[in-house]
Amino acid sequence: MVVIRLSRGGSKARPFFNIVVADKRVRRDGAFIERVGFYNPNARGAEEGLRLALDRVAYWKSVGAQATDTAERLIKQAAAKAVA
């Protein structure tokens, strides 16, 4: 099964997450099929905290990929930001 999930990067106490499409059997920070965006929970001021290619997310969902709960929350947040 293909999933849309977060892959952690950054350093200790400064997380940075890539939002990736990966096979469910691969470890969290392992190989992935496609990187569709990023999430920076520590973004301050003018820094961009969330960027997501919504067209690619829509494509992967159309072919059966399932998003994790956290990824789904971020997808909805990015979609709301794109409309506004």
N, C-alpha and C positions, 0 to 999 in steps of 0.2 A: 504494500500500500504506500502511496505517496502522501506526504504530509507537508503542511506549511507550518514552520516552527521557528523559534528563536535559537540562534547559535551565539554563545557568549564569547566576547573578546574583551579587550581592555586589560587593565591591571587590577591588582588587589584593591578593593574599595572604590574602584572607578570603572564600573561595568559599561560595556558597549555591546549592543546586540545587533547582529545581522539577521534579517528575516529571510529565511531560505526555504527552498523547496527541496526536500530530501526523501530518500527511502526511509521508511519507519525503522528498518532494521539497523541502520547506520547510527553510530553513537552521536551524541548531541553536537559536538564540535568537529565531527568528521566530514567526510566527503558529502557534497551536496550537488543537486542537479542545476539549480539556478538561484542566484541571489536576487531577490525582488525588492529589497529595501533595507533600511536600518532604523534602529531605535536607540536614542541616547537619553537615558533617564536623568542624567546629570546636566543636561543642556541648560545654560544660563544666558540671559540677555538675548543677543542677536543670533546665538547658535541655533542651528536647526535640530530639533529634537526627534522628528519623525519624518521619514521620506519613504514612500511606498509607490511602486509601479502598479496602480490599481488595474490597468489593462492586463498585465501579466498574471495578477492574482485571479482575476475573473477567468482568464484562460485556463489556469491550472485547476480552478474549482470546476470548470465546465467538463474537464476530462477526468474528474473524480478525486482530486486531491482534497484532503480534509485538513482544516486549520485547527491548531490547538486552541484552548480557551483564551490564552493570553494573546496569541496571534490574531484570533477573531476579534478581540476587543480593540487591538491596534488597527486592524483593517477598518472597523466601523468608525474609529476616531479619525483616521485619514480620509475616509469617504465623506464624513461630516465636514472636515476642514476643506476638502476640495469643492464641495457644494457652496459653502459660505464665501 
